[in-house]
Amino acid sequence: MNAIFNLQRETNKLWPKRKPTTQSLLRSPFFILAISLLTLFLLLFLSISTFQTSKSLFSTQTLNTQKPQCGKFHASSREGEKFLWYAPHSGFSNQLSELKNAAVMARILNRTLVVPPILDHHAVVLGSCPKFRVTAPNEIRASVWNHAVELMKSGRYVSMTDIIDISPLASALLRAIDFRVFAASFCGVDVDSTCANYLKPGSSSSFDILRECGNVQSGIEGNIGGCLYAVKEDCRTTVWTYENGDDGELDSFQPDEQLKKKKRISYVRKRRDVHKTFGPGSEAGSAIVLAFGSLFSAPYKGSESYIDIQKVKNSEFLPFVPEILNAGKKFASGRIKDPFLCAQLRLLDGQFKNHWKATFQGLRQKLGSLNQGDDQPVNIFVMTDLPRGDWSGTYLGELASIEKRFKLHFLREEDRLVAETARQLGKRGSRGNLHCPHQKSPDVLLYIEESVCSCASLGFVGTAGSTIAESIELMRKSDVCSILNRTAR
């Protein structure tokens, strides 16, 4: 063994070390490895560069097709026309209130109003103006746009004008266009392709284009000169007025010091004239499309939360379309027949579920004034979100159990009257809007219930603070049921 090791050492001495030649370096495994890594790195770099370049080109091409087609639309039969669109939120009554405010703004600014679809309840949420915690205008616009596209794709798109008769606004020279037609035109999409049933299985290119275009129309990518002006102001900073002489003045309602410190609020609420800000001569005035965020407003602590316009008369009442009003009248006169009281009891909504006692107390007092020993039971039409199985232990359960004194009436989704009204609306289609074959029937129960309550000759008891109750009160004030009676003659 030692001999072997000794031989190895002696052999090394027979061949002394030589300086490496170029040829030996080229054959070195380390050199080959280094060259391989360098080549791999260069190939990777070239691949990434090529991908980024092609991606950039693709993005540019895509964006060009997704930007609003302002030029094309402007050069069409709508030459010189300008538009106003906005982002409604929350339930139907709030959305209706915003439609009225939008009509006022459109008339002041001489713009065609883009009429939105009816959004799913609370699909889009604004937040709280009094607490200065709301969704930013560009975000809420994007949410509404995407939800509207989803309604188209699912076949559930129902325009506000399918349910609400806006013909009273036509007398005030208000121009209107349906959101579906507006969006398709400005995004370069064939309007017929927005009907889900026209698409082949798995095809959704039109809806994809509409969604991408919505980012532009919402103002997420900024304004587009001459085409789009996206309003940034909301109820945290602004109260819109018109010809009040108070442009630029501080509003009476401001965040208190505690809220400023807690929310780090540095701004103040100012009153601004909508015509001076967005009318002729302004940057917004030259844009074909003026995009607002939410246009919801309500009285709060001596001021309005967002829109305080009194000189232009806002149409306080916009009726439902005749099909809905007639269905309510038919139920009142054909099913209830006798004089009745309407009770709108909103009990499960988070805002009202802790006020059951006060809600029932108002109903109890009203019934006490009606029931004065008459042998005939008092007829009550009940609107409520409380399932019948949960009435036990409530005042509703008590009323239902005293059949000799009270007779309760209800409408349900499965009732033939409701289903037939929905079918009529779906079959006839939108008034002046695109009608898609095989469109799903709209949900009309709430609207018919409100129409029934407008005919309640014994009075109405509603949930305090509910926008649905406010809507019914307005219908009763406008004497809708008497109008229907005169029209039927």
Order of alpha helices (4+ residues) and beta strands (2+ residues): alpha-alpha-alpha-alpha-beta-alpha-beta-beta-beta-alpha-alpha-alpha-beta-alpha-alpha-beta-beta-beta-alpha-beta-alpha-beta-beta-beta-alpha-beta-alpha-beta-alpha-beta-alpha-alpha-beta-alpha-alpha
